[in-house]
C-alpha cells in the first residue's frame, strides 16, 4: 500500500529539492594597484603602516539559471610618509543555480556566492601586494552573512526614514 505522502516515485510530495549550485567561471572584473610613494619608501620605510580595508558584495542575474556574484575589495595602506599602496579589485564568479526558492536566491547570491569565491580573492590580494614589493596582505575570513544582515538593517532604516 502506498503512503499518502508519496508522489509515486518514492519521494515525499512535500520534500524539498536540494539547491544545485556550481561555479561555472570566476574572474577578475577590475584590478588596480597603485604604489604612489615608492621613491619615499626606498629611502626609509617609515612607521608601521595602517591598512584600511573595504568590502562590498553584489549580484546580478545574467540569463536563465546563471548569476554573477562579485566581491568589490579595496585596501589602502598608509603611514607617516603618505600612501604606501592602494589595491582595488572586483572579483566575480559566474554561478549556475537550480532548484532554489525565490526567497532564498538573494541571500544565496550575497552570502554563499561570495563565500565560494573568497579564497581565490584572498590569494589574488596576497599575490598582488607581494608582487608590488610589500609583504603579502593576508585577509582574514569575512562573515558574508553578517555583511548581509547589516545591509538588510541599513535598508530597513532607510525605508523607515523615507516613510516618515
N, CA, C and O of each residue as an XYZ file, in Angstrom:
656
protein
N       0.844     -1.176      0.000
C       0.000      0.000      0.000
C       0.887      1.237      0.000
O       1.853      1.318      0.758
N       0.555      2.192     -0.850
C       1.361      3.404     -0.979
C       1.056      4.380      0.140
O      -0.090      4.515      0.570
N       2.085      5.052      0.601
C       1.957      6.081      1.626
C       1.265      7.303      1.021
O       1.522      7.644     -0.134
N       0.387      7.970      1.786
C      -0.334      9.139      1.286
C       0.604     10.288      0.919
O       0.269     11.093      0.050
N       1.756     10.382      1.553
C       2.684     11.490      1.308
C       3.632     11.224      0.142
O       4.474     12.065     -0.176
N       3.504     10.081     -0.486
C       4.405      9.748     -1.584
C       3.840     10.241     -2.907
O       2.624     10.247     -3.098
N       4.719     10.660     -3.833
C       4.265     11.126     -5.143
C       4.411     10.049     -6.213
O       4.337     10.353     -7.403
N       4.611      8.833     -5.823
C       4.670      7.725     -6.765
C       6.078      7.268     -7.086
O       6.261      6.148     -7.562
N       7.066      8.091     -6.845
C       8.438      7.680     -7.148
C       9.252      7.475     -5.878
O      10.481      7.417     -5.913
N       8.559      7.369     -4.774
C       9.248      7.094     -3.521
C       9.633      8.332     -2.744
O      10.030      8.224     -1.584
N       9.528      9.508     -3.347
C       9.871     10.746     -2.651
C       8.614     11.345     -2.051
O       7.527     11.234     -2.620
N       8.765     11.968     -0.921
C       7.630     12.619     -0.276
C       7.203     13.818     -1.112
O       8.047     14.531     -1.654
N       5.894     14.041     -1.219
C       5.361     15.119     -2.056
C       5.846     16.482     -1.580
O       6.072     17.369     -2.404
N       6.009     16.671     -0.287
C       6.424     17.969      0.251
C       7.927     18.084      0.429
O       8.410     19.064      0.996
N       8.675     17.093     -0.048
C      10.125     17.112      0.162
C      10.770     18.266     -0.595
O      10.392     18.577     -1.724
N      11.717     18.870      0.026
C      12.452     19.994     -0.565
C      13.507     19.462     -1.531
O      14.288     18.580     -1.174
N      13.533     19.989     -2.744
C      14.555     19.611     -3.710
C      15.827     20.365     -3.320
O      15.776     21.578     -3.116
N      16.964     19.679     -3.213
C      18.187     20.369     -2.794
C      18.622     21.399     -3.833
O      18.451     21.208     -5.037
N      19.186     22.490     -3.334
C      19.688     23.543     -4.210
C      20.908     23.014     -4.949
O      21.820     22.449     -4.345
N      20.912     23.202     -6.247
C      22.043     22.806     -7.082
C      22.787     24.076     -7.474
O      22.231     24.914     -8.184
N      24.026     24.238     -7.032
C      24.812     25.433     -7.367
C      26.237     25.016     -7.665
O      26.836     24.216     -6.946
N      26.771     25.579     -8.750
C      28.172     25.314     -9.055
C      28.774     26.550     -9.711
O      28.083     27.341    -10.353
N      30.074     26.690     -9.530
C      30.801     27.791    -10.145
C      31.122     27.397    -11.577
O      31.817     26.411    -11.818
N      30.612     28.173    -12.524
C      30.869     27.931    -13.932
C      32.190     28.581    -14.334
O      32.953     28.025    -15.124
N      32.449     29.767    -13.779
C      33.668     30.507    -14.087
C      33.912     31.507    -12.977
O      32.978     31.891    -12.274
N      35.135     31.930    -12.811
C      35.472     33.021    -11.897
C      36.555     33.852    -12.541
O      37.383     33.344    -13.297
N      36.539     35.150    -12.232
C      37.389     36.053    -12.999
C      37.575     37.378    -12.281
O      36.817     37.739    -11.381
N      38.613     38.092    -12.710
C      38.866     39.448    -12.247
C      38.099     40.376    -13.181
O      38.354     40.388    -14.385
N      37.163     41.154    -12.640
C      36.424     42.121    -13.454
C      37.174     43.444    -13.540
O      37.116     44.132    -14.559
N      37.878     43.796    -12.468
C      38.599     45.062    -12.406
C      39.754     44.885    -11.433
O      39.623     44.204    -10.416
N      40.887     45.504    -11.753
C      42.052     45.405    -10.880
C      42.915     46.641    -11.042
O      43.238     47.043    -12.159
N      43.285     47.241     -9.921
C      44.167     48.402     -9.922
C      45.075     48.312     -8.703
O      44.619     48.055     -7.588
N      46.371     48.529     -8.933
C      47.334     48.587     -7.838
C      48.179     49.833     -8.035
O      48.844     49.992     -9.058
N      48.145     50.705     -7.051
C      48.910     51.949     -7.123
C      49.954     51.962     -6.014
O      49.677     51.592     -4.873
N      51.143     52.390     -6.368
C      52.270     52.487     -5.451
C      52.825     53.913     -5.598
O      53.903     54.096     -6.163
N      52.092     54.937     -5.089
C      52.401     56.327     -5.416
C      53.664     56.904     -4.778
O      54.213     57.875     -5.299
N      54.131     56.352     -3.691
C      55.269     56.941     -2.976
C      56.462     56.003     -2.906
O      57.167     55.967     -1.898
N      56.691     55.248     -3.963
C      57.774     54.274     -3.959
C      59.128     54.945     -3.720
O      59.985     54.361     -3.055
N      59.341     56.144     -4.239
C      60.632     56.825     -4.058
C      60.869     57.205     -2.597
O      62.001     57.132     -2.118
N      59.825     57.607     -1.890
C      59.948     57.916     -0.466
C      60.241     56.647      0.332
O      61.008     56.674      1.295
N      59.623     55.537     -0.075
C      59.767     54.290      0.666
C      61.150     53.669      0.490
O      61.605     52.922      1.356
N      61.821     53.968     -0.618
C      63.150     53.419     -0.848
C      64.147     53.973      0.163
O      65.007     53.243      0.656
N      64.033     55.263      0.470
C      64.980     55.887      1.405
C      64.716     55.489      2.847
O      65.626     55.569      3.672
N      63.513     55.065      3.178
C      63.186     54.630      4.532
C      61.750     54.163      4.573
O      60.876     54.764      3.947
N      61.508     53.118      5.290
C      60.175     52.519      5.294
C      59.149     53.343      6.059
O      57.951     53.179      5.828
N      59.571     54.219      6.957
C      58.626     54.992      7.753
C      58.052     54.159      8.879
O      58.572     53.097      9.220
N      56.980     54.656      9.445
C      56.352     53.972     10.572
C      55.535     52.772     10.099
O      55.310     52.570      8.905
N      55.105     51.994     11.072
C      54.273     50.821     10.789
C      53.033     51.263     10.002
O      52.365     52.214     10.408
N      52.715     50.605      8.901
C      51.567     51.036      8.099
C      50.227     50.732      8.766
O      50.088     49.795      9.552
N      49.266     51.552      8.424
C      47.874     51.341      8.800
C      47.151     50.906      7.532
O      47.283     51.549      6.491
N      46.396     49.830      7.611
C      45.715     49.308      6.429
C      44.212     49.396      6.640
O      43.668     48.847      7.598
N      43.556     50.097      5.729
C      42.097     50.209      5.757
C      41.550     49.320      4.651
O      41.989     49.399      3.504
N      40.589     48.476      5.003
C      40.013     47.523      4.059
C      38.517     47.791      3.923
O      37.819     47.995      4.917
N      38.036     47.787      2.685
C      36.612     47.930      2.394
C      36.178     46.741      1.543
O      36.865     46.355      0.596
N      35.025     46.166      1.894
C      34.495     45.015      1.158
C      33.010     45.247      0.906
O      32.270     45.662      1.798
N      32.593     44.974     -0.317
C      31.177     45.038     -0.659
C      30.880     43.883     -1.605
O      31.739     43.466     -2.382
N      29.675     43.380     -1.533
C      29.283     42.280     -2.412
C      28.123     42.719     -3.294
O      27.356     43.616     -2.944
N      28.015     42.071     -4.434
C      26.932     42.369     -5.359
C      26.577     41.123     -6.136
O      27.316     40.139     -6.139
N      25.430     41.180     -6.798
C      24.993     40.047     -7.606
C      24.071     40.552     -8.699
O      23.402     41.576     -8.558
N      24.055     39.811     -9.781
C      23.125     40.133    -10.864
C      22.747     38.869    -11.621
O      23.510     37.907    -11.698
N      21.553     38.908    -12.170
C      21.064     37.804    -12.990
C      21.642     37.976    -14.390
O      21.539     39.060    -14.964
N      22.238     36.950    -14.941
C      22.827     37.016    -16.278
C      21.826     36.500    -17.309
O      21.437     37.232    -18.219
N      21.416     35.263    -17.172
C      20.406     34.671    -18.051
C      19.964     33.349    -17.453
O      20.729     32.685    -16.753
N      18.747     32.978    -17.728
C      18.193     31.704    -17.312
C      18.580     31.373    -15.873
O      18.115     32.041    -14.949
N      19.418     30.362    -15.661
C      19.830     29.963    -14.320
C      21.267     30.379    -14.013
O      21.892     29.801    -13.124
N      21.804     31.370    -14.731
C      23.161     31.878    -14.499
C      23.113     33.214    -13.775
O      22.362     34.117    -14.145
N      23.932     33.318    -12.736
C      24.006     34.522    -11.923
C      25.472     34.873    -11.696
O      26.341     34.002    -11.658
N      25.719     36.159    -11.546
C      27.074     36.599    -11.212
C      27.054     37.132     -9.791
O      26.197     37.938     -9.427
N      28.001     36.677     -8.999
C      28.200     37.211     -7.665
C      29.588     37.829     -7.653
O      30.515     37.285     -8.253
N      29.742     38.970     -6.970
C      31.032     39.643     -7.002
C      31.393     40.225     -5.641
O      30.538     40.533     -4.811
N      32.696     40.359     -5.456
C      33.229     40.991     -4.247
C      34.065     42.187     -4.705
O      35.048     42.035     -5.430
N      33.655     43.374     -4.268
C      34.451     44.584     -4.512
C      35.332     44.778     -3.294
O      34.840     44.854     -2.168
N      36.632     44.857     -3.519
C      37.608     44.920     -2.436
C      38.531     46.111     -2.638
O      38.991     46.371     -3.750
N      38.795     46.825     -1.564
C      39.758     47.929     -1.610
C      40.589     47.910     -0.341
O      40.053     47.814      0.763
N      41.905     48.001     -0.505
C      42.829     48.092      0.631
C      43.717     49.306      0.408
O      44.297     49.474     -0.664
N      43.819     50.151      1.432
C      44.673     51.325      1.378
C      45.641     51.257      2.552
O      45.230     51.228      3.712
N      46.930     51.232      2.234
C      47.969     51.191      3.267
C      48.625     52.569      3.331
O      49.058     53.108      2.312
N      48.693     53.133      4.538
C      49.310     54.453      4.731
C      50.221     54.412      5.953
O      50.077     53.568      6.838
N      51.157     55.348      5.969
C      51.963     55.590      7.170
C      52.377     57.062      7.172
O      51.803     57.870      6.441
N      53.370     57.411      7.989
C      53.768     58.813      8.107
C      54.334     59.386      6.808
O      54.405     60.607      6.668
N      54.732     58.557      5.867
C      55.261     59.036      4.590
C      54.152     59.280      3.559
O      54.401     59.852      2.498
N      52.939     58.846      3.876
C      51.822     59.004      2.953
C      51.222     57.663      2.578
O      51.306     56.693      3.332
N      50.619     57.624      1.408
C      50.003     56.387      0.922
C      51.089     55.435      0.441
O      51.921     55.791     -0.393
N      51.069     54.236      0.972
C      52.032     53.215      0.572
C      51.519     52.506     -0.682
O      52.224     52.422     -1.687
N      50.294     52.001     -0.614
C      49.678     51.411     -1.797
C      48.163     51.461     -1.678
O      47.602     51.567     -0.587
N      47.527     51.382     -2.826
C      46.074     51.263     -2.920
C      45.801     50.102     -3.871
O      46.246     50.108     -5.019
N      45.071     49.115     -3.386
C      44.685     47.959     -4.187
C      43.170     47.941     -4.289
O      42.477     47.912     -3.272
N      42.659     47.959     -5.499
C      41.220     47.869     -5.727
C      40.966     46.759     -6.739
O      41.632     46.680     -7.772
N      40.006     45.915     -6.432
C      39.648     44.856     -7.367
C      38.179     44.480     -7.206
O      37.583     44.636     -6.140
N      37.627     43.987     -8.288
C      36.320     43.340     -8.243
C      36.549     41.930     -8.770
O      36.943     41.730     -9.919
N      36.295     40.968     -7.908
C      36.470     39.568     -8.257
C      35.078     38.939     -8.323
O      34.268     39.133     -7.417
N      34.800     38.193     -9.378
C      33.444     37.691     -9.583
C      33.439     36.207     -9.925
O      34.438     35.638    -10.365
N      32.295     35.616     -9.708
C      32.065     34.234    -10.074
C      30.742     34.116    -10.802
O      29.759     34.761    -10.437
N      30.724     33.297    -11.823
C      29.505     33.008    -12.567
C      28.956     31.697    -12.013
O      29.614     30.659    -12.090
N      27.765     31.750    -11.463
C      27.173     30.594    -10.803
C      25.964     30.081    -11.565
O      25.139     30.858    -12.044
N      25.871     28.780    -11.670
C      24.682     28.133    -12.221
C      23.905     27.621    -11.022
O      24.384     26.767    -10.277
N      22.697     28.150    -10.842
C      21.901     27.810     -9.663
C      20.566     27.250    -10.122
O      19.850     27.873    -10.906
N      20.242     26.060     -9.619
C      18.982     25.383     -9.945
C      18.269     25.002     -8.661
O      18.894     24.810     -7.618
N      16.977     24.899     -8.751
C      16.139     24.414     -7.645
C      16.273     25.264     -6.394
O      16.431     24.733     -5.295
N      16.211     26.580     -6.553
C      16.311     27.450     -5.386
C      15.002     28.216     -5.232
O      14.501     28.787     -6.201
N      14.450     28.234     -4.033
C      13.237     29.029     -3.809
C      13.534     30.514     -4.033
O      14.629     30.985     -3.727
N      12.567     31.238     -4.561
C      12.759     32.659     -4.895
C      13.257     33.461     -3.694
O      14.124     34.321     -3.854
N      12.738     33.204     -2.511
C      13.136     33.945     -1.317
C      14.554     33.658     -0.863
O      15.140     34.448     -0.123
N      15.105     32.551     -1.290
C      16.464     32.175     -0.882
C      17.521     32.631     -1.877
O      18.716     32.539     -1.594
N      17.093     33.123     -3.044
C      18.062     33.476     -4.090
C      18.972     34.634     -3.686
O      20.193     34.521     -3.795
N      18.399     35.744     -3.222
C      19.224     36.902     -2.850
C      20.223     36.566     -1.739
O      21.410     36.856     -1.889
N      19.778     35.958     -0.623
C      20.767     35.598      0.398
C      21.848     34.648     -0.117
O      23.015     34.763      0.259
N      21.452     33.709     -0.981
C      22.444     32.782     -1.523
C      23.494     33.533     -2.329
O      24.690     33.288     -2.175
N      23.047     34.456     -3.197
C      23.972     35.197     -4.059
C      24.867     36.168     -3.288
O      25.980     36.464     -3.722
N      24.383     36.666     -2.143
C      25.150     37.656     -1.385
C      25.872     37.077     -0.173
O      26.655     37.773      0.472
N      25.615     35.820      0.138
C      26.318     35.176      1.262
C      27.125     33.975      0.769
O      28.352     33.963      0.870
N      26.436     32.973      0.240
C      27.117     31.744     -0.179
C      27.991     31.958     -1.406
O      29.097     31.422     -1.477
N      27.509     32.735     -2.373
C      28.302     33.006     -3.576
C      29.646     33.636     -3.250
O      30.682     33.110     -3.656
N      29.655     34.766     -2.515
C      30.942     35.361     -2.152
C      31.820     34.425     -1.313
O      33.042     34.419     -1.462
N      31.200     33.644     -0.441
C      31.982     32.703      0.373
C      32.681     31.664     -0.506
O      33.773     31.201     -0.178
N      32.041     31.297     -1.633
C      32.629     30.310     -2.538
C      33.847     30.864     -3.281
O      34.803     30.129     -3.532
N      33.822     32.149     -3.635
C      34.928     32.717     -4.422
C      35.963     33.443     -3.565
O      37.031     33.798     -4.064
N      35.664     33.671     -2.282
C      36.577     34.421     -1.424
C      37.992     33.840     -1.348
O      38.947     34.615     -1.395
N      38.178     32.528     -1.233
C      39.557     32.019     -1.151
C      40.421     32.431     -2.350
O      41.628     32.626     -2.207
N      39.815     32.560     -3.508
C      40.561     32.945     -4.704
C      40.884     34.437     -4.679
O      41.959     34.845     -5.119
N      39.964     35.252     -4.169
C      40.239     36.677     -3.977
C      41.355     36.850     -2.951
O      42.240     37.684     -3.136
N      41.321     36.080     -1.887
C      42.343     36.166     -0.830
C      43.735     35.896     -1.413
O      44.693     36.602     -1.100
N      43.835     34.878     -2.257
C      45.121     34.555     -2.888
C      45.549     35.671     -3.836
O      46.724     36.038     -3.870
N      44.608     36.211     -4.604
C      44.913     37.295     -5.535
C      45.464     38.513     -4.788
O      46.470     39.091     -5.201
N      44.820     38.898     -3.707
C      45.263     40.056     -2.918
C      46.668     39.819     -2.363
O      47.510     40.716     -2.413
N      46.922     38.646     -1.846
C      48.253     38.327     -1.317
C      49.308     38.386     -2.421
O      50.390     38.937     -2.215
N      48.998     37.823     -3.588
C      49.951     37.822     -4.707
C      50.232     39.233     -5.213
O      51.387     39.580     -5.456
N      49.189     40.053     -5.375
C      49.370     41.406     -5.909
C      50.200     42.259     -4.952
O      51.115     42.955     -5.390
N      49.898     42.218     -3.661
C      50.682     43.028     -2.719
C      52.123     42.541     -2.654
O      53.040     43.355     -2.542
N      52.341     41.243     -2.721
C      53.710     40.714     -2.723
C      54.444     41.138     -3.988
O      55.601     41.553     -3.917
N      53.789     41.041     -5.149
C      54.419     41.445     -6.410
C      54.623     42.957     -6.469
O      55.462     43.440     -7.228
N      53.857     43.706     -5.669
C      54.045     45.155     -5.581
C      55.235     45.539     -4.723
O      55.549     46.722     -4.593
N      55.906     44.548     -4.131
C      57.103     44.812     -3.338
C      56.850     44.904     -1.850
O      57.709     45.390     -1.114
N      55.706     44.454     -1.387
C      55.342     44.541      0.022
C      55.068     43.155      0.581
O      54.895     42.198     -0.174
N      55.028     43.048      1.908
C      54.615     41.761      2.472
C      53.194     41.432      1.995
O      52.373     42.337      1.851
N      52.897     40.162      1.751
C      51.558     39.814      1.257
C      50.485     40.206      2.275
O      50.643     39.993      3.477
N      49.404     40.775      1.775
C      48.262     41.108      2.621
C      47.396     39.858      2.714
O      46.738     39.472      1.748
N      47.404     39.235      3.881
C      46.648     38.005      4.107
C      45.324     38.361      4.782
O      45.301     38.785      5.937
N      44.237     38.187      4.057
C      42.920     38.552      4.561
C      42.377     37.511      5.521
O      42.504     36.308      5.294
N      41.771     37.988      6.594
C      41.050     37.105      7.499
C      39.741     36.706      6.828
O      39.257     37.413      5.944
N      39.165     35.581      7.240
C      37.852     35.207      6.688
C      36.838     36.326      6.917
O      36.906     37.044      7.915
N      35.916     36.463      5.998
C      34.891     37.505      6.071
C      33.549     36.850      6.358
O      33.205     35.829      5.762
N      32.798     37.441      7.271
C      31.459     36.960      7.613
C      30.461     37.581      6.640
O      29.898     38.639      6.921
N      30.239     36.930      5.500
C      29.326     37.463      4.493
C      27.881     37.455      4.996
O      27.079     38.284      4.567
N      27.543     36.540      5.889
C      26.208     36.545      6.491
C      25.999     37.788      7.336
O      24.931     38.399      7.298
N      27.020     38.161      8.098
C      26.946     39.384      8.905
C      26.841     40.625      8.035
O      26.090     41.548      8.351
N      27.596     40.650      6.930
C      27.505     41.781      5.999
C      26.107     41.885      5.415
O      25.565     42.981      5.277
N      25.525     40.744      5.070
C      24.177     40.724      4.510
C      23.168     41.258      5.521
O      22.306     42.066      5.174
N      23.270     40.816      6.753
C      22.339     41.273      7.792
C      22.499     42.775      8.042
O      21.511     43.481      8.241
N      23.738     43.259      8.032
C      23.999     44.688      8.205
C      23.357     45.481      7.064
O      22.753     46.529      7.293
N      23.490     44.984      5.853
C      22.882     45.635      4.680
C      21.358     45.659      4.810
O      20.724     46.665      4.492
N      20.771     44.555      5.277
C      19.316     44.492      5.454
C      18.851     45.507      6.493
O      17.834     46.171      6.292
N      19.582     45.636      7.602
C      19.233     46.618      8.637
C      19.314     48.038      8.099
O      18.439     48.858      8.375
N      20.371     48.338      7.323
C      20.522     49.673      6.755
C      19.377     49.982      5.790
O      18.844     51.092      5.801
N      18.999     49.020      4.962
C      17.899     49.239      4.025
C      16.583     49.442      4.772
O      15.759     50.259      4.360
N      16.378     48.709      5.862
C      15.155     48.869      6.654
C      15.122     50.246      7.310
O      14.068     50.880      7.365
N      16.269     50.715      7.808
C      16.336     52.043      8.416
C      16.073     53.127      7.374
O      15.359     54.090      7.653
N      16.639     52.980      6.180
C      16.428     53.966      5.135
C      14.967     53.971      4.685
O      14.405     55.031      4.410
N      14.362     52.805      4.611
C      12.949     52.718      4.244
C      12.079     53.388      5.322
O      11.086     54.044      5.006
N      12.456     53.219      6.576
C      11.730     53.853      7.682
C      11.856     55.360      7.642
O      10.893     56.067      7.938
N      13.028     55.870      7.279
C      13.245     57.309      7.186
C      12.480     57.917      6.024
O      11.962     59.028      6.142
N      12.399     57.206      4.898
C      11.703     57.742      3.743
C      10.187     57.747      3.933
O       9.485     58.551      3.320
N       9.684     56.847      4.784
C       8.250     56.809      5.077
C       7.879     57.943      6.016
O       6.791     58.509      5.911
N       8.781     58.277      6.937
C       8.491     59.310      7.940
C       8.410     60.684      7.370
O       8.173     61.644      8.103
